[in-house]
Amino acid sequence: MHYITPDLCDAYPELVQVVEPMFSNFGGRDSFGGEIVTVKCFEDNSLVKEQVELPGKGKVMVVDGGASMRRALLGDMLAEKAAKNGWEGIVVYGCVRDVDVLAQTNLGIQALASHPMKTDKRGIGDLNVLVTFGGVTFRPGEYVYADNNGIIISPTALNMPE
């Protein structure tokens, strides 16, 4: 499904919240959306690695990496695994790496920046907790939509207007 966030904002102004503009598109899909699955972690992508191994059809992983600019929470191998397992996209409040490969991967990826250093794997993090960044709170089971215009959230699934 191709989403256009300005059209969704126009059609559902009472439902959507807009994430503050700070993200860039790094994935092979310029538009994506789905049910929110949250991961809260800081410079440790162990939970991201676990989640991309699971089926993700209709889901978007929202990773609160604490806006760290010191480590990348997603790289080419995890992105390819996520795409293979049907994930719609990943939003990273932090950094990604292997950006040339990410751009060729059939996955929506929005992040703050790129950084070449991988994370430590200490098994530290929280799954499906409320995460807040960019002026909004992401709740597991709600919905997120992203394109080159920005990222929006909604408590319910949205359909593109005719």
N, CA, C and O of each residue as an XYZ file, in Angstrom:
648
protein
N       0.847     -1.183      0.000
C       0.000      0.000      0.000
C       0.885      1.237      0.000
O       1.879      1.302      0.723
N       0.517      2.208     -0.811
C       1.252      3.472     -0.865
C       0.474      4.514     -0.063
O      -0.704      4.756     -0.326
N       1.135      5.121      0.906
C       0.498      6.129      1.749
C       1.050      7.503      1.425
O       2.235      7.659      1.129
N       0.171      8.504      1.484
C       0.565      9.897      1.306
C       0.122     10.619      2.576
O      -1.067     10.863      2.782
N       1.098     10.957      3.427
C       0.736     11.507      4.736
C      -0.033     12.824      4.661
O      -0.917     13.024      5.494
N       0.240     13.743      3.718
C      -0.601     14.951      3.662
C      -2.072     14.613      3.394
O      -2.967     15.230      3.972
N      -2.322     13.627      2.513
C      -3.709     13.237      2.233
C      -4.362     12.615      3.460
O      -5.542     12.849      3.719
N      -3.602     11.823      4.220
C      -4.151     11.231      5.449
C      -4.438     12.318      6.484
O      -5.449     12.256      7.184
N      -3.551     13.315      6.583
C      -3.788     14.434      7.515
C      -5.044     15.210      7.129
O      -5.819     15.617      7.994
N      -5.242     15.414      5.819
C      -6.424     16.141      5.351
C      -7.704     15.352      5.607
O      -8.734     15.924      5.966
N      -7.632     14.030      5.420
C      -8.825     13.188      5.555
C      -9.166     12.884      7.013
O     -10.335     12.676      7.338
N      -8.170     12.854      7.890
C      -8.387     12.446      9.286
C      -7.746     13.428     10.270
O      -6.983     13.007     11.139
N      -8.041     14.733     10.151
C      -7.347     15.701     11.013
C      -7.604     15.496     12.504
O      -6.769     15.859     13.332
N      -8.752     14.917     12.849
C      -9.079     14.718     14.261
C      -8.410     13.480     14.841
O      -8.371     13.319     16.061
N      -7.884     12.607     13.995
C      -7.275     11.362     14.458
C      -5.761     11.404     14.518
O      -5.164     10.858     15.446
N      -5.128     12.048     13.539
C      -3.679     11.915     13.404
C      -2.907     12.905     14.266
O      -3.371     14.003     14.575
N      -1.717     12.471     14.635
C      -0.728     13.340     15.268
C       0.518     13.264     14.388
O       0.858     12.201     13.869
N       1.191     14.398     14.226
C       2.363     14.457     13.367
C       3.626     14.463     14.221
O       3.753     15.242     15.166
N       4.547     13.587     13.872
C       5.841     13.533     14.548
C       6.671     14.727     14.081
O       6.678     15.057     12.895
N       7.374     15.375     15.016
C       8.200     16.528     14.663
C       9.165     16.154     13.542
O       9.710     15.050     13.539
N       9.381     17.063     12.589
C      10.213     16.735     11.427
C      11.698     16.674     11.767
O      12.365     17.698     11.910
N      12.193     15.451     11.891
C      13.613     15.252     12.185
C      14.151     13.999     11.509
O      15.344     13.708     11.589
N      13.268     13.255     10.842
C      13.638     11.965     10.259
C      13.934     12.074      8.777
O      13.405     12.944      8.085
N      14.784     11.181      8.299
C      15.086     11.052      6.876
C      14.773      9.636      6.433
O      14.801      8.695      7.226
N      14.473      9.505      5.139
C      14.137      8.210      4.563
C      15.415      7.501      4.118
O      16.193      8.052      3.339
N      15.631      6.275      4.615
C      16.816      5.500      4.248
C      16.463      4.201      3.539
O      17.355      3.527      3.025
N      15.177      3.827      3.497
C      14.797      2.525      2.967
C      14.458      2.523      1.497
O      14.391      3.571      0.853
N      14.245      1.331      0.976
C      13.879      1.149     -0.420
C      12.434      1.494     -0.713
O      12.073      1.690     -1.873
N      11.601      1.573      0.310
C      10.208      2.012      0.160
C      10.116      3.452      0.634
O      10.571      3.779      1.730
N       9.526      4.314     -0.189
C       9.422      5.717      0.233
C       8.154      5.985      1.027
O       7.941      7.095      1.515
N       7.315      4.967      1.154
C       6.064      5.101      1.890
C       5.770      3.773      2.573
O       5.935      2.709      1.976
N       5.331      3.841      3.835
C       4.978      2.610      4.542
C       4.062      2.935      5.709
O       3.975      4.083      6.145
N       3.387      1.921      6.204
C       2.509      2.104      7.351
C       2.094      0.774      7.913
O       2.186     -0.257      7.247
N       1.629      0.804      9.161
C       1.147     -0.417      9.779
C       1.008     -0.282     11.274
O       1.168      0.794     11.850
N       0.700     -1.422     11.887
C       0.507     -1.489     13.327
C       1.842     -1.333     14.042
O       2.851     -1.910     13.636
N       1.832     -0.548     15.105
C       3.058     -0.233     15.841
C       3.471     -1.378     16.760
O       2.667     -1.902     17.531
N       4.755     -1.752     16.658
C       5.442     -2.613     17.612
C       6.602     -1.766     18.122
O       7.391     -1.272     17.316
N       6.730     -1.583     19.428
C       7.793     -0.708     19.930
C       8.946     -1.494     20.542
O       8.769     -2.566     21.122
N      10.133     -0.915     20.387
C      11.343     -1.392     21.043
C      12.008     -0.165     21.650
O      12.220      0.834     20.963
N      12.336     -0.240     22.932
C      13.058      0.845     23.595
C      14.429      0.294     23.977
O      14.539     -0.641     24.771
N      15.458      0.883     23.404
C      16.808      0.401     23.666
C      17.789      1.546     23.479
O      17.485      2.518     22.787
N      18.955      1.438     24.085
C      19.963      2.490     23.953
C      21.298      1.845     23.619
O      21.902      1.170     24.452
N      21.746      2.060     22.397
C      23.033      1.558     21.921
C      23.167      0.047     22.066
O      24.272     -0.469     22.234
N      22.043     -0.661     22.000
C      22.007     -2.125     22.063
C      20.808     -2.570     21.237
O      19.665     -2.345     21.632
N      21.061     -3.200     20.089
C      19.955     -3.570     19.214
C      19.547     -5.033     19.331
O      18.999     -5.597     18.383
N      19.804     -5.654     20.473
C      19.443     -7.065     20.678
C      17.964     -7.325     20.415
O      17.620     -8.299     19.745
N      17.083     -6.468     20.933
C      15.639     -6.661     20.738
C      15.222     -6.409     19.294
O      14.312     -7.070     18.795
N      15.870     -5.469     18.617
C      15.590     -5.241     17.202
C      15.907     -6.517     16.431
O      15.123     -6.950     15.587
N      17.049     -7.112     16.722
C      17.467     -8.355     16.063
C      16.443     -9.461     16.298
O      16.102    -10.197     15.372
N      15.949     -9.583     17.540
C      14.932    -10.603     17.847
C      13.646    -10.356     17.062
O      13.057    -11.293     16.525
N      13.214     -9.111     16.994
C      11.940     -8.793     16.357
C      11.964     -9.004     14.847
O      10.975     -9.475     14.286
N      13.067     -8.668     14.171
C      13.097     -8.836     12.719
C      13.058    -10.308     12.317
O      12.769    -10.630     11.164
N      13.347    -11.202     13.263
C      13.263    -12.644     13.003
C      11.806    -13.119     12.960
O      11.522    -14.207     12.458
N      10.888    -12.307     13.485
C       9.475    -12.691     13.586
C       8.692    -12.175     12.388
O       9.109    -11.214     11.742
N       7.541    -12.816     12.080
C       6.693    -12.300     11.000
C       6.235    -10.870     11.313
O       5.828    -10.568     12.435
N       6.310     -9.991     10.294
C       5.975     -8.584     10.522
C       4.966     -8.019      9.548
O       4.854     -6.800      9.414
N       4.224     -8.885      8.859
C       3.263     -8.390      7.866
C       2.276     -7.437      8.527
O       1.674     -7.768      9.548
N       2.108     -6.240      7.936
C       1.178     -5.252      8.472
C       1.700     -4.488      9.669
O       0.955     -3.727     10.287
N       3.001     -4.680     10.020
C       3.547     -4.048     11.218
C       4.732     -3.149     10.898
O       5.468     -3.368      9.936
N       4.895     -2.122     11.742
C       6.041     -1.213     11.679
C       6.700     -1.214     13.052
O       6.041     -0.992     14.068
N       8.003     -1.464     13.075
C       8.746     -1.413     14.319
C       9.169      0.026     14.579
O       9.778      0.667     13.723
N       8.845      0.525     15.759
C       9.242      1.870     16.175
C      10.294      1.683     17.266
O       9.999      1.185     18.352
N      11.520      2.089     16.960
C      12.657      1.866     17.847
C      13.069      3.180     18.493
O      13.529      4.101     17.817
N      12.898      3.258     19.822
C      13.336      4.433     20.567
C      14.761      4.179     21.036
O      14.996      3.528     22.054
N      15.701      4.709     20.268
C      17.111      4.547     20.604
C      17.668      5.722     21.385
O      18.883      5.904     21.458
N      16.784      6.520     21.970
C      17.233      7.643     22.778
C      17.979      8.711     21.990
O      18.726      9.505     22.561
N      17.770      8.727     20.662
C      18.416      9.699     19.762
C      19.935      9.616     19.806
O      20.617     10.600     19.519
N      20.476      8.446     20.165
C      21.930      8.293     20.222
C      22.543      8.519     18.848
O      22.077      7.984     17.843
N      23.588      9.314     18.829
C      24.351      9.560     17.607
C      25.693      8.836     17.663
O      26.624      9.198     16.944
N      25.798      7.802     18.526
C      27.073      7.108     18.718
C      27.084      5.683     18.175
O      28.155      5.093     18.033
N      25.906      5.111     17.866
C      25.817      3.729     17.386
C      24.647      3.603     16.423
O      23.675      4.352     16.519
N      24.739      2.655     15.493
C      23.642      2.385     14.560
C      22.814      1.211     15.074
O      23.350      0.142     15.368
N      21.515      1.419     15.179
C      20.621      0.374     15.686
C      20.097     -0.559     14.594
O      19.498     -1.591     14.896
N      20.320     -0.200     13.328
C      19.858     -1.021     12.208
C      20.881     -0.935     11.087
O      21.356      0.145     10.735
N      21.210     -2.107     10.529
C      22.112     -2.178      9.386
C      21.538     -3.076      8.315
O      20.378     -3.480      8.390
N      22.350     -3.392      7.314
C      21.859     -4.136      6.155
C      21.338     -5.524      6.498
O      20.304     -5.930      5.968
N      22.019     -6.265      7.366
C      21.591     -7.640      7.644
C      20.238     -7.686      8.355
O      19.377     -8.493      8.002
N      20.051     -6.827      9.349
C      18.764     -6.819     10.061
C      17.654     -6.290      9.163
O      16.529     -6.786      9.218
N      17.955     -5.292      8.339
C      16.943     -4.754      7.422
C      16.517     -5.816      6.416
O      15.328     -5.962      6.134
N      17.476     -6.554      5.877
C      17.136     -7.612      4.913
C      16.299     -8.699      5.573
O      15.375     -9.226      4.952
N      16.604     -9.041      6.813
C      15.811    -10.036      7.552
C      14.388     -9.521      7.774
O      13.423    -10.269      7.619
N      14.260     -8.237      8.138
C      12.936     -7.643      8.348
C      12.128     -7.681      7.051
O      10.947     -8.031      7.065
N      12.754     -7.325      5.937
C      12.064     -7.334      4.642
C      11.625     -8.758      4.292
O      10.504     -8.968      3.828
N      12.496     -9.720      4.512
C      12.196    -11.125      4.213
C      11.000    -11.620      5.044
O      10.196    -12.427      4.577
N      10.904    -11.122      6.279
C       9.824    -11.554      7.170
C       8.580    -10.679      7.085
O       7.680    -10.792      7.917
N       8.527     -9.801      6.075
C       7.301     -9.082      5.771
C       7.048     -7.789      6.515
O       5.964     -7.219      6.389
N       8.017     -7.301      7.292
C       7.819     -6.035      7.987
C       7.573     -4.925      6.979
O       8.188     -4.906      5.913
N       6.677     -3.998      7.310
C       6.374     -2.868      6.430
C       7.453     -1.798      6.523
O       7.816     -1.177      5.524
N       7.962     -1.588      7.738
C       8.973     -0.559      7.917
C       9.492     -0.517      9.337
O       8.986     -1.188     10.236
N      10.533      0.308      9.508
C      11.146      0.521     10.812
C      11.436      2.012     10.953
O      12.033      2.624     10.067
N      11.007      2.589     12.073
C      11.306      3.978     12.408
C      12.325      3.934     13.544
O      12.060      3.343     14.591
N      13.481      4.551     13.344
C      14.555      4.507     14.336
C      14.828      5.906     14.867
O      15.289      6.781     14.134
N      14.538      6.108     16.150
C      14.901      7.353     16.820
C      16.353      7.204     17.256
O      16.675      7.049     18.434
N      17.207      7.261     16.242
C      18.633      7.025     16.398
C      19.212      6.857     15.003
O      18.690      7.408     14.034
N      20.295      6.092     14.905
C      21.021      5.964     13.650
C      20.895      4.589     13.000
O      20.566      3.594     13.646
N      21.170      4.575     11.703
C      21.256      3.353     10.908
C      22.610      3.359     10.201
O      23.307      4.374     10.202
N      22.983      2.229      9.599
C      24.223      2.176      8.832
C      24.010      1.331      7.577
O      22.915      0.814      7.356
N      25.041      1.190      6.763
C      24.930      0.470      5.490
C      23.865      1.117      4.608
O      23.055      0.426      3.990
N      23.873      2.435      4.555
C      22.772      3.174      3.933
C      22.595      2.893      2.448
O      21.472      2.966      1.950
N      23.659      2.576      1.726
C      23.519      2.279      0.306
C      22.733      0.980      0.095
O      21.933      0.874     -0.835
N      22.967      0.003      0.960
C      22.216     -1.254      0.885
C      20.787     -1.044      1.379
O      19.848     -1.586      0.795
N      20.608     -0.264      2.445
C      19.258     -0.003      2.959
C      18.376      0.601      1.868
O      17.193      0.274      1.770
N      18.948      1.478      1.055
C      18.182      2.143     -0.007
C      17.700      1.154     -1.061
O      16.766      1.450     -1.807
N      18.326     -0.013     -1.129
C      17.937     -1.045     -2.097
C      17.057     -2.129     -1.469
O      16.628     -3.051     -2.162
N      16.787     -2.028     -0.176
C      16.032     -3.048      0.553
C      14.542     -2.725      0.514
O      14.150     -1.573      0.699
N      13.716     -3.732      0.275
C      12.261     -3.554      0.191
C      11.667     -3.400      1.592
O      10.962     -4.277      2.092
N      11.972     -2.266      2.202
C      11.550     -1.985      3.571
C      11.536     -0.474      3.734
O      12.437      0.212      3.252
N      10.527      0.047      4.406
C      10.523      1.460      4.755
C      11.419      1.664      5.958
O      11.296      0.949      6.952
N      12.317      2.628      5.883
C      13.218      2.918      7.004
C      13.335      4.423      7.145
O      13.743      5.117      6.213
N      12.972      4.922      8.322
C      13.171      6.332      8.648
C      14.036      6.373      9.898
O      13.807      5.620     10.845
N      15.029      7.256      9.898
C      15.931      7.391     11.039
C      16.440      8.825     11.101
O      16.202      9.623     10.194
N      17.146      9.138     12.186
C      17.681     10.486     12.372
C      18.924     10.729     11.527
O      19.103     11.817     10.979
N      19.790      9.713     11.419
C      21.067      9.895     10.730
C      21.702      8.536     10.476
O      21.159      7.495     10.848
N      22.870      8.571      9.832
C      23.645      7.344      9.662
C      24.909      7.431     10.510
O      25.435      8.513     10.772
N      25.379      6.257     10.930
C      26.589      6.157     11.745
C      27.198      4.789     11.461
O      26.472      3.795     11.452
N      28.502      4.705     11.228
C      29.082      3.423     10.831
C      29.282      2.396     11.947
O      29.504      1.222     11.652
N      29.212      2.799     13.211
C      29.520      1.886     14.318
C      28.302      1.064     14.727
O      27.214      1.606     14.920
N      28.496     -0.265     14.860
C      27.406     -1.125     15.322
C      27.247     -1.015     16.837
O      28.092     -0.448     17.530
N      26.146     -1.571     17.328
C      25.888     -1.520     18.769
C      26.517     -2.715     19.465
O      26.953     -3.674     18.830
N      26.552     -2.630     20.788
C      26.868     -3.792     21.606
C      25.609     -4.646     21.670
O      24.504     -4.146     21.457
N      25.774     -5.922     21.961
C      24.630     -6.825     22.137
C      24.675     -7.306     23.587
O      25.381     -8.259     23.916
N      23.917     -6.639     24.439
C      23.890     -6.985     25.861
C      22.538     -7.534     26.291
O      22.347     -7.899     27.450
N      21.588     -7.590     25.334
C      20.258     -8.094     25.676
C      19.443     -7.127     26.505
O      18.533     -7.533     27.227
N      19.769     -5.834     26.403
C      19.083     -4.821     27.210
C      18.064     -4.085     26.347
O      18.381     -3.657     25.238
N      16.847     -3.938     26.851
C      15.818     -3.190     26.139
C      14.439     -3.625     26.572
O      14.286     -4.598     27.311
N      13.433     -2.899     26.110
C      12.039     -3.196     26.451
C      11.228     -3.331     25.181
O      11.426     -2.580     24.226
N      10.313     -4.291     25.168
C       9.460     -4.555     24.022
C       8.024     -4.132     24.322
O       7.506     -4.388     25.409
N       7.391     -3.486     23.351
C       5.984     -3.085     23.425
C       5.640     -2.287     24.677
O       4.682     -2.581     25.391
N       6.459     -1.264     24.915
C       6.174     -0.274     25.956
C       5.861      1.040     25.248
O       6.190      1.203     24.073
N       5.233      1.971     25.947
C       5.009      3.291     25.367
C       6.352      3.969     25.163
O       7.204      3.954     26.052
N       6.542      4.569     23.986
C       7.750      5.351     23.747
C       7.331      6.731     23.246
O       6.396      6.862     22.457
N       8.030      7.739     23.711
C       7.691      9.115     23.353
C       8.917      9.803     22.786
O       9.968      9.845     23.425
N       8.779     10.341     21.588
C       9.790     11.190     20.969
C       9.117     11.946     19.836
O       8.049     11.559     19.361
N       9.747     13.015     19.416
C       9.191     13.810     18.325
C       7.844     14.429     18.641
O       7.068     14.733     17.735
N       7.555     14.623     19.946
C       6.318     15.273     20.354
C       5.088     14.390     20.382
O       3.980     14.883     20.591
N       5.264     13.076     20.174
C       4.123     12.150     20.214
C       4.487     10.913     21.025
O       5.662     10.629     21.258
N       3.461     10.186     21.448
C       3.659      8.911     22.136
C       3.198      7.785     21.224
O       2.061      7.778     20.753
N       4.087      6.840     20.982
C       3.791      5.671     20.161
C       3.310      4.563     21.083
O       3.993      4.177     22.032
N       2.105      4.055     20.779
C       1.491      3.012     21.594
C       1.405      1.722     20.784
O       0.877      1.723     19.672
N       1.922      0.622     21.332
C       1.798     -0.659     20.626
C       0.335     -0.923     20.278
O      -0.557     -0.713     21.100
N       0.100     -1.385     19.052
C      -1.262     -1.676     18.605
C      -1.933     -0.514     17.895
O      -2.948     -0.709     17.226
N      -1.384      0.701     18.025
C      -1.883      1.815     17.229
C      -1.165      1.790     15.885
O      -0.503      0.802     15.565
N      -1.278      2.849     15.093
C      -0.774      2.803     13.720
C       0.133      3.983     13.406
O      -0.055      5.092     13.906
N       1.119      3.709     12.565
C       2.059      4.730     12.117
C       2.126      4.683     10.593
O       2.062      3.613      9.987
N       2.256      5.862      9.984
C       2.359      5.996      8.529
C       3.499      6.962      8.243
O       3.647      7.973      8.930
N       4.306      6.653      7.229
C       5.458      7.499      6.925
C       5.676      7.589      5.420
O       5.441      6.632      4.681
N       6.126      8.749      4.989
C       6.560      8.952      3.608
C       7.583     10.083      3.630
O       8.035     10.490      4.701
N       7.947     10.586      2.467
C       8.962     11.636      2.422
C       8.476     12.962      2.991
O       9.280     13.874      3.182
N       7.167     13.094      3.271
C       6.615     14.301      3.885
C       6.739     14.295      5.397
O       6.809     15.354      6.021
N       6.765     13.097      5.993
C       6.842     13.015      7.440
C       6.271     11.713      7.965
O       6.007     10.775      7.213
N       6.088     11.682      9.278
C       5.571     10.505      9.988
C       4.373     10.945     10.802
O       4.413     11.971     11.480
N       3.294     10.156     10.731
C       2.092     10.436     11.509
C       1.675      9.170     12.253
O       2.022      8.055     11.861
N       0.926      9.368     13.331
C       0.366      8.238     14.063
C      -1.140      8.425     14.199
O      -1.667      9.535     14.130
N      -1.808      7.289     14.395
C      -3.256      7.285     14.552
C      -3.641      6.157     15.495
O      -2.998      5.108     15.489
N      -4.690      6.353     16.316
C      -5.134      5.278     17.198
C      -5.790      4.118     16.434
O      -5.899      3.010     16.961
N      -6.224      4.374     15.199
C      -6.876      3.339     14.387
C      -6.230      3.290     13.011
O      -5.529      4.214     12.599
N      -6.482      2.186     12.310
C      -5.976      2.052     10.944
C      -6.649      3.094     10.050
O      -7.832      3.387     10.224
N      -5.910      3.649      9.105
C      -6.439      4.653      8.180
C      -6.411      4.111      6.766
O      -5.512      3.358      6.392
N      -7.403      4.501      5.988
C      -7.446      4.153      4.569
C      -7.130      5.413      3.768
O      -7.556      6.511      4.123
N      -6.383      5.241      2.692
C      -6.105      6.371      1.821
C      -7.427      6.868      1.221
O      -8.226      6.061      0.746
N      -7.668      8.192      1.238
C      -8.892      8.716      0.645
C      -8.909      8.491     -0.872
O      -7.863      8.413     -1.517
N     -10.111      8.391     -1.415
C     -10.253      8.168     -2.868
C      -9.816      9.391     -3.644
O      -9.863      9.392     -4.874
